[in-house]
């Protein structure tokens, strides 16, 4: 990323940012074009050996938490019955075993693993060991470059942490969001600052290669002082990695429904305020010795503290998603499992794949997907796109690149495109402009 200063208002096109709706772009084409009719093509692809030596990663979704946060749009069930969790883990183990025998996946080692949620650390130590053993029985994890496990402050207990370390977890990611109790309460978080302060020394004592702290910019009741005071407290803790996301309010969140019904008393910062706070947060982290490594994260040492899951997924690796609502990208095909916990478990128990929708990417879609995901990492290898996918971004995206380079959000030449510091908080605002024309007016999800 290169330095540049450019206010949001310099944008030459209308890129309005409403408070409500999806903002973060995680995939392409949009989820809304994935469909049931293309599931057959996905199943056929799984039945064939891979044609390339693409790296394979694994994502496991744990859809349980103590209480759903007001802004959360991920599949999660609050305060689950232990029997429900156990039955779910049985289904996950079965799905893993079944897919491990598919010709496209059979015998392939895992290059990285990620456990997300929900709150994966809600699992008991015994359940953690059971889950890890099920993965090890289905896939070779011995050469994995990174194993990330999401933890919440209240459930980051010493017995769970030891179980994670003993089963190969190298990177713990804890969602603290902000270190201010007023902001946390207004956002419906179940933890307070004291919970982070209790969990932190235990995480350090157990010992992991990388500890990441997740922060959110733009939470309810956030003020400039509260946000930057919180950031200073995070810097004082000294995590190897800090991830910052800007609050969005998708239509499937409790926060959206509360806003719609006039039940939110706290003020939510607008997008220009969030953009500016994120820019300044990156500046502060950089001043404290961190390196900005994507549109969302900073690390102490770019060589030792890579976020392999993000780097490889955005770089085109295969990703197998296991569990309810999880997403996969295998052999140029997207697919998603049932979002209903009941339907997912029943499908697996009945011997079926749990896929509910899929999409086979054509060459143009694959090129745009690769372009936009690299953009989220801060730079696009234009030569690689031409050589590997036959996609000349300078020609195909000439109008958009001219506009965003003119606005100071992008810079580069015919070989490499970089996101400027001014453009970094605006990556997800820019990306839809690069969609193929027939995807520009469709719902994202």
Secondary structure, 3 states (H helix, E strand, C coil): CECCCCCHHHCCCCCCCCCEECCCCCCCCCHHHCEHHHHHHHHHHHCCCCCCCCCEEEEEEECEECCCCCCCCCCCEECCCHHHHHHHHHHHHHHHHHHHCCCCCCCCCCCEEEEEECCHHHCCHHHHHHHHHHHHHHCCCCCCCEEEEEECHHHCCHHHHHHHHHCCCCEEEEEEECCCHHHHHHCCCCCCHHHHHHHHHHHHHHCCCEEEEEEEECCCCCCHHHHHHHHHHHHHHCCCEEEEEECCECCCCHHHHHHHCCCCCCCCCCHHHHHHHHHHHHHHHHHCCCEECCCCEEECCCCCCCCHHHHHHHCCCEEEEECCCCEEEECCEEEEECCCHHHHHHHHHCCCCCEEEEEECCHHHHHHHHHHHHHHCCEEEHHHHHHHHCCCHHHHCHHHHHHHHHCCCEEECCCEEEEEHHHHCCHHHHHHHHCCHHHCCCCCC
